Amino acid sequence: MTTRPRLTILAVLLTILITSHLAPAQSVTPPKLSVHWEELTAADFREGIHRSQGTCLLPFGILEKHGPHLPLGTDLLDVRYAALHAAEKEYAIVFPEYYFGQIAEARHQPGTMAYSREIQLALLQETTDEMARNGCKKVIIVNGHGGNESLLPYFAQTQLDKPHDYVVYVFDERTPDKGGPPKKTTIDMHAGESETSKMMISRPDTVHLDRAPSESGADQHRQNLPEDVYTGIWWYARFPNHYSGDGSAATLELGKFQMDWWIDAVVKTIRAVKADDVSLKLQNEFYEKSKHPLDTQP
């Protein structure tokens, strides 16, 4: 009397076993990893390097006056906002706050941290070397500060001085040159309409828009030299208040457009760098040939 129920149970179990065996395998979503270098455990960092294909971001800001209405760390806060949001879309590990750049022209303003040229280059080299030692074989420096526009290409060029087992990439675009809400101002180089608008997106709690008109951001034209003659005092001659433009013209709409553009541009850069399998090969070829320049054939 018990044979039939036992056979029925066995048949059901066999059906379940066969069905589960033939069912298509379910894709397993990899666990979410923080993009913040400092938030990862050692084991997660190892996984992050693997997942990012050795691609790491070094967002480069500064500490300097930004008109009367924005925080000293505006460049640092903005570039990290863009880099972190980009890394969330295309995974990369983002290095902690870095602000050891060129800002000699603002030494007369309170709160400025202006490091010597020797420290700037030495610390940046040590930092990228250490990043590479930890698996970051593709280091993307995302520049957030106009005063670094000469420093960073020069630093990248100096990587040819001696062999490195990694590549330094410099991405230095912060503001789109067209599109988006029309701007109200023509002078907009520092703490003006664009930069203030972006800060209204990245850290609105630090923006004091009511203070923006309290100082002049006009070009004071205190030098009379040809445009192709450069002096280090040019910025102070034109904008001694360390303010260029009118931050009171800022809008959330402009800030969102420009910040979304910036994030998207960094995402595209990360993807391009991940796909780059040529630069390191060419570096190594160059290093080898530079040992024996007389053997280089035309």
One Martini backbone bead per residue (centre of mass of N, CA, C, O) as a GRO file, in nm:
protein
  298
    1MET     BB    1   0.051   0.066  -0.009
    2THR     BB    2   0.343   0.246  -0.027
    3THR     BB    3   0.458   0.247  -0.318
    4ARG     BB    4   0.315   0.478  -0.475
    5PRO     BB    5   0.399   0.729  -0.306
    6ARG     BB    6   0.704   0.682  -0.338
    7LEU     BB    7   0.704   0.709  -0.648
    8THR     BB    8   0.591   0.995  -0.656
    9ILE     BB    9   0.818   1.133  -0.499
   10LEU     BB   10   1.048   1.047  -0.685
   11ALA     BB   11   0.936   1.183  -0.939
   12VAL     BB   12   0.941   1.471  -0.832
   13LEU     BB   13   1.244   1.487  -0.763
   14LEU     BB   14   1.342   1.420  -1.050
   15THR     BB   15   1.211   1.664  -1.187
   16ILE     BB   16   1.356   1.883  -1.028
   17LEU     BB   17   1.644   1.797  -1.103
   18ILE     BB   18   1.617   1.824  -1.410
   19THR     BB   19   1.515   2.118  -1.423
   20SER     BB   20   1.759   2.248  -1.275
   21HIS     BB   21   1.972   2.144  -1.482
   22LEU     BB   22   1.830   2.278  -1.749
   23ALA     BB   23   1.841   2.543  -1.647
   24PRO     BB   24   1.939   2.842  -1.680
   25ALA     BB   25   2.185   3.031  -1.590
   26GLN     BB   26   2.229   3.266  -1.356
   27SER     BB   27   2.327   3.574  -1.331
   28VAL     BB   28   2.591   3.729  -1.151
   29THR     BB   29   2.615   3.997  -0.960
   30PRO     BB   30   2.848   4.187  -0.874
   31PRO     BB   31   2.966   4.331  -0.622
   32LYS     BB   32   2.970   4.625  -0.479
   33LEU     BB   33   3.207   4.886  -0.527
   34SER     BB   34   3.392   5.116  -0.428
   35VAL     BB   35   3.564   5.409  -0.564
   36HIS     BB   36   3.705   5.454  -0.300
   37TRP     BB   37   4.005   5.395  -0.189
   38GLU     BB   38   3.957   5.447   0.134
   39GLU     BB   39   3.700   5.227   0.149
   40LEU     BB   40   3.869   4.989   0.094
   41THR     BB   41   3.968   4.696   0.127
   42ALA     BB   42   4.220   4.498   0.052
   43ALA     BB   43   4.048   4.292  -0.106
   44ASP     BB   44   3.879   4.502  -0.265
   45PHE     BB   45   4.115   4.635  -0.406
   46ARG     BB   46   4.199   4.395  -0.572
   47GLU     BB   47   3.925   4.380  -0.721
   48GLY     BB   48   3.930   4.671  -0.832
   49ILE     BB   49   4.173   4.637  -1.016
   50HIS     BB   50   4.046   4.417  -1.187
   51ARG     BB   51   3.782   4.570  -1.271
   52SER     BB   52   3.955   4.832  -1.386
   53GLN     BB   53   4.219   4.743  -1.532
   54GLY     BB   54   4.420   4.943  -1.375
   55THR     BB   55   4.225   5.196  -1.333
   56CYS     BB   56   4.300   5.534  -1.223
   57LEU     BB   57   4.210   5.820  -1.033
   58LEU     BB   58   4.341   6.174  -1.021
   59PRO     BB   59   4.209   6.419  -0.862
   60PHE     BB   60   4.290   6.772  -0.926
   61GLY     BB   61   4.332   7.028  -0.706
   62ILE     BB   62   4.277   7.308  -0.474
   63LEU     BB   63   4.383   7.590  -0.252
   64GLU     BB   64   4.169   7.875  -0.297
   65LYS     BB   65   4.043   8.150  -0.393
   66HIS     BB   66   3.672   8.207  -0.473
   67GLY     BB   67   3.607   8.463  -0.423
   68PRO     BB   68   3.341   8.563  -0.190
   69HIS     BB   69   3.143   8.269  -0.236
   70LEU     BB   70   3.361   8.040  -0.239
   71PRO     BB   71   3.542   7.782  -0.168
   72LEU     BB   72   3.870   7.686  -0.152
   73GLY     BB   73   3.780   7.378  -0.268
   74THR     BB   74   3.635   7.388  -0.544
   75ASP     BB   75   3.815   7.219  -0.737
   76LEU     BB   76   3.812   6.965  -0.560
   77LEU     BB   77   3.505   6.920  -0.540
   78ASP     BB   78   3.438   6.910  -0.843
   79VAL     BB   79   3.637   6.687  -0.946
   80ARG     BB   80   3.531   6.465  -0.756
   81TYR     BB   81   3.246   6.458  -0.848
   82ALA     BB   82   3.307   6.380  -1.141
   83ALA     BB   83   3.486   6.126  -1.089
   84LEU     BB   84   3.293   5.956  -0.910
   85HIS     BB   85   3.053   5.946  -1.112
   86ALA     BB   86   3.213   5.815  -1.340
   87ALA     BB   87   3.310   5.556  -1.184
   88GLU     BB   88   3.018   5.448  -1.145
   89LYS     BB   89   2.984   5.397  -1.462
   90GLU     BB   90   3.312   5.345  -1.484
   91TYR     BB   91   3.516   5.154  -1.337
   92ALA     BB   92   3.716   5.311  -1.079
   93ILE     BB   93   3.980   5.423  -0.891
   94VAL     BB   94   3.978   5.681  -0.638
   95PHE     BB   95   4.168   5.908  -0.523
   96PRO     BB   96   4.229   6.103  -0.291
   97GLU     BB   97   4.279   6.400  -0.190
   98TYR     BB   98   4.425   6.648  -0.425
   99TYR     BB   99   4.632   6.977  -0.375
  100PHE     BB  100   4.953   6.978  -0.500
  101GLY     BB  101   4.982   7.257  -0.668
  102GLN     BB  102   4.956   7.540  -0.878
  103ILE     BB  103   4.939   7.873  -0.675
  104ALA     BB  104   5.122   8.138  -0.664
  105GLU     BB  105   4.904   8.370  -0.753
  106ALA     BB  106   4.754   8.322  -0.439
  107ARG     BB  107   4.943   8.403  -0.186
  108HIS     BB  108   4.775   8.679  -0.101
  109GLN     BB  109   4.558   8.474  -0.008
  110PRO     BB  110   4.356   8.330   0.201
  111GLY     BB  111   4.416   7.968   0.225
  112THR     BB  112   4.661   7.920   0.059
  113MET     BB  113   4.830   7.634  -0.102
  114ALA     BB  114   5.181   7.680  -0.182
  115TYR     BB  115   5.390   7.487  -0.346
  116SER     BB  116   5.668   7.391  -0.449
  117ARG     BB  117   5.800   7.272  -0.738
  118GLU     BB  118   5.945   7.033  -0.612
  119ILE     BB  119   5.706   6.914  -0.456
  120GLN     BB  120   5.503   6.879  -0.680
  121LEU     BB  121   5.671   6.675  -0.853
  122ALA     BB  122   5.759   6.471  -0.637
  123LEU     BB  123   5.475   6.396  -0.524
  124LEU     BB  124   5.350   6.307  -0.791
  125GLN     BB  125   5.552   6.082  -0.849
  126GLU     BB  126   5.510   5.920  -0.591
  127THR     BB  127   5.209   5.872  -0.632
  128THR     BB  128   5.213   5.723  -0.907
  129ASP     BB  129   5.410   5.505  -0.819
  130GLU     BB  130   5.227   5.390  -0.591
  131MET     BB  131   4.987   5.325  -0.762
  132ALA     BB  132   5.141   5.124  -0.945
  133ARG     BB  133   5.236   4.928  -0.719
  134ASN     BB  134   4.905   4.880  -0.672
  135GLY     BB  135   4.805   4.842  -1.002
  136CYS     BB  136   4.816   5.130  -1.147
  137LYS     BB  137   4.880   5.132  -1.495
  138LYS     BB  138   4.640   5.357  -1.520
  139VAL     BB  139   4.677   5.708  -1.493
  140ILE     BB  140   4.425   5.951  -1.432
  141ILE     BB  141   4.447   6.290  -1.462
  142VAL     BB  142   4.208   6.508  -1.319
  143ASN     BB  143   4.161   6.830  -1.391
  144GLY     BB  144   4.046   7.124  -1.170
  145HIS     BB  145   4.295   7.338  -1.244
  146GLY     BB  146   4.423   7.598  -1.424
  147GLY     BB  147   4.722   7.612  -1.289
  148ASN     BB  148   4.791   7.305  -1.425
  149GLU     BB  149   4.821   7.332  -1.746
  150SER     BB  150   5.147   7.306  -1.738
  151LEU     BB  151   5.231   7.093  -1.530
  152LEU     BB  152   5.101   6.822  -1.643
  153PRO     BB  153   5.234   6.792  -1.921
  154TYR     BB  154   5.518   6.798  -1.805
  155PHE     BB  155   5.493   6.550  -1.629
  156ALA     BB  156   5.430   6.353  -1.858
  157GLN     BB  157   5.701   6.400  -2.009
  158THR     BB  158   5.889   6.302  -1.762
  159GLN     BB  159   5.829   5.988  -1.804
  160LEU     BB  160   6.084   5.971  -2.015
  161ASP     BB  161   6.341   5.977  -1.831
  162LYS     BB  162   6.230   5.697  -1.717
  163PRO     BB  163   6.127   5.400  -1.644
  164HIS     BB  164   5.783   5.281  -1.666
  165ASP     BB  165   5.500   5.052  -1.581
  166TYR     BB  166   5.331   5.312  -1.668
  167VAL     BB  167   5.058   5.540  -1.741
  168VAL     BB  168   5.009   5.883  -1.807
  169TYR     BB  169   4.704   6.062  -1.793
  170VAL     BB  170   4.559   6.371  -1.923
  171PHE     BB  171   4.265   6.543  -1.808
  172ASP     BB  172   4.160   6.893  -1.937
  173GLU     BB  173   3.828   6.910  -1.898
  174ARG     BB  174   3.545   7.125  -1.764
  175THR     BB  175   3.415   7.292  -2.015
  176PRO     BB  176   3.199   7.357  -2.240
  177ASP     BB  177   3.192   7.539  -2.562
  178LYS     BB  178   2.888   7.429  -2.588
  179GLY     BB  179   2.583   7.463  -2.499
  180GLY     BB  180   2.315   7.509  -2.332
  181PRO     BB  181   2.264   7.749  -2.142
  182PRO     BB  182   2.279   8.067  -2.164
  183LYS     BB  183   2.502   8.309  -2.106
  184LYS     BB  184   2.553   8.628  -1.928
  185THR     BB  185   2.864   8.615  -1.958
  186THR     BB  186   3.211   8.676  -2.066
  187ILE     BB  187   3.352   8.671  -1.798
  188ASP     BB  188   3.476   8.321  -1.694
  189MET     BB  189   3.753   8.206  -1.513
  190HIS     BB  190   3.682   8.270  -1.186
  191ALA     BB  191   3.407   8.227  -0.992
  192GLY     BB  192   3.188   8.234  -1.189
  193GLU     BB  193   2.925   8.122  -1.356
  194SER     BB  194   3.026   7.827  -1.396
  195GLU     BB  195   3.155   7.752  -1.121
  196THR     BB  196   2.908   7.821  -0.952
  197SER     BB  197   2.709   7.629  -1.089
  198LYS     BB  198   2.860   7.365  -1.017
  199MET     BB  199   2.850   7.409  -0.705
  200MET     BB  200   2.532   7.388  -0.697
  201ILE     BB  201   2.570   7.073  -0.737
  202SER     BB  202   2.807   6.958  -0.554
  203ARG     BB  203   2.799   7.222  -0.314
  204PRO     BB  204   2.551   7.418  -0.211
  205ASP     BB  205   2.636   7.469   0.098
  206THR     BB  206   2.903   7.660  -0.005
  207VAL     BB  207   2.717   7.877  -0.131
  208HIS     BB  208   2.734   8.256  -0.152
  209LEU     BB  209   2.558   8.439  -0.360
  210ASP     BB  210   2.525   8.718  -0.203
  211ARG     BB  211   2.853   8.777  -0.223
  212ALA     BB  212   2.940   8.807  -0.525
  213PRO     BB  213   2.907   9.142  -0.551
  214SER     BB  214   3.136   9.242  -0.331
  215GLU     BB  215   3.326   9.194  -0.578
  216SER     BB  216   3.554   9.223  -0.834
  217GLY     BB  217   3.574   9.044  -1.171
  218ALA     BB  218   3.737   9.235  -1.333
  219ASP     BB  219   3.940   9.346  -1.577
  220GLN     BB  220   4.236   9.556  -1.507
  221HIS     BB  221   4.468   9.602  -1.708
  222ARG     BB  222   4.796   9.625  -1.580
  223GLN     BB  223   4.900   9.549  -1.868
  224ASN     BB  224   5.132   9.626  -2.165
  225LEU     BB  225   5.129   9.353  -2.368
  226PRO     BB  226   5.175   9.123  -2.569
  227GLU     BB  227   5.009   8.821  -2.603
  228ASP     BB  228   5.304   8.657  -2.655
  229VAL     BB  229   5.373   8.764  -2.362
  230TYR     BB  230   5.507   8.618  -2.070
  231THR     BB  231   5.400   8.633  -1.722
  232GLY     BB  232   5.352   8.545  -1.389
  233ILE     BB  233   5.173   8.824  -1.327
  234TRP     BB  234   4.913   8.827  -1.509
  235TRP     BB  235   4.682   8.758  -1.313
  236TYR     BB  236   4.725   8.985  -1.106
  237ALA     BB  237   4.696   9.214  -1.315
  238ARG     BB  238   4.386   9.136  -1.379
  239PHE     BB  239   4.307   8.951  -1.088
  240PRO     BB  240   4.358   9.043  -0.765
  241ASN     BB  241   4.086   8.902  -0.634
  242HIS     BB  242   4.049   8.619  -0.742
  243TYR     BB  243   3.836   8.716  -0.979
  244SER     BB  244   3.633   8.597  -1.268
  245GLY     BB  245   3.347   8.764  -1.292
  246ASP     BB  246   2.993   8.650  -1.212
  247GLY     BB  247   2.839   8.455  -0.976
  248SER     BB  248   2.536   8.571  -0.976
  249ALA     BB  249   2.469   8.422  -1.268
  250ALA     BB  250   2.407   8.163  -1.159
  251THR     BB  251   2.280   7.822  -1.232
  252LEU     BB  252   2.144   7.515  -1.218
  253GLU     BB  253   2.122   7.456  -1.521
  254LEU     BB  254   2.418   7.507  -1.590
  255GLY     BB  255   2.544   7.313  -1.385
  256LYS     BB  256   2.417   7.051  -1.490
  257PHE     BB  257   2.521   7.058  -1.776
  258GLN     BB  258   2.829   7.076  -1.708
  259MET     BB  259   2.849   6.829  -1.518
  260ASP     BB  260   2.740   6.616  -1.711
  261TRP     BB  261   2.957   6.661  -1.922
  262TRP     BB  262   3.202   6.594  -1.745
  263ILE     BB  263   3.129   6.310  -1.665
  264ASP     BB  264   3.109   6.199  -1.954
  265ALA     BB  265   3.403   6.266  -2.031
  266VAL     BB  266   3.532   6.077  -1.819
  267VAL     BB  267   3.406   5.816  -1.913
  268LYS     BB  268   3.534   5.819  -2.197
  269THR     BB  269   3.823   5.815  -2.091
  270ILE     BB  270   3.822   5.550  -1.940
  271ARG     BB  271   3.750   5.374  -2.186
  272ALA     BB  272   3.994   5.453  -2.361
  273VAL     BB  273   4.213   5.360  -2.161
  274LYS     BB  274   4.130   5.065  -2.136
  275ALA     BB  275   4.173   5.022  -2.462
  276ASP     BB  276   4.474   5.087  -2.424
  277ASP     BB  277   4.758   4.895  -2.593
  278VAL     BB  278   5.006   5.111  -2.677
  279SER     BB  279   5.156   5.309  -2.484
  280LEU     BB  280   5.335   5.108  -2.324
  281LYS     BB  281   5.481   4.989  -2.568
  282LEU     BB  282   5.606   5.260  -2.661
  283GLN     BB  283   5.757   5.324  -2.408
  284ASN     BB  284   5.939   5.071  -2.409
  285GLU     BB  285   6.063   5.130  -2.684
  286PHE     BB  286   6.184   5.402  -2.605
  287TYR     BB  287   6.362   5.314  -2.370
  288GLU     BB  288   6.540   5.125  -2.537
  289LYS     BB  289   6.636   5.329  -2.757
  290SER     BB  290   6.759   5.544  -2.551
  291LYS     BB  291   7.019   5.368  -2.488
  292HIS     BB  292   7.068   5.363  -2.834
  293PRO     BB  293   7.068   5.618  -3.044
  294LEU     BB  294   7.272   5.521  -3.277
  295ASP     BB  295   7.066   5.274  -3.361
  296THR     BB  296   6.869   5.458  -3.479
  297GLN     BB  297   6.651   5.450  -3.736
  298PRO     BB  298   6.499   5.640  -3.996
   0.00000   0.00000   0.00000
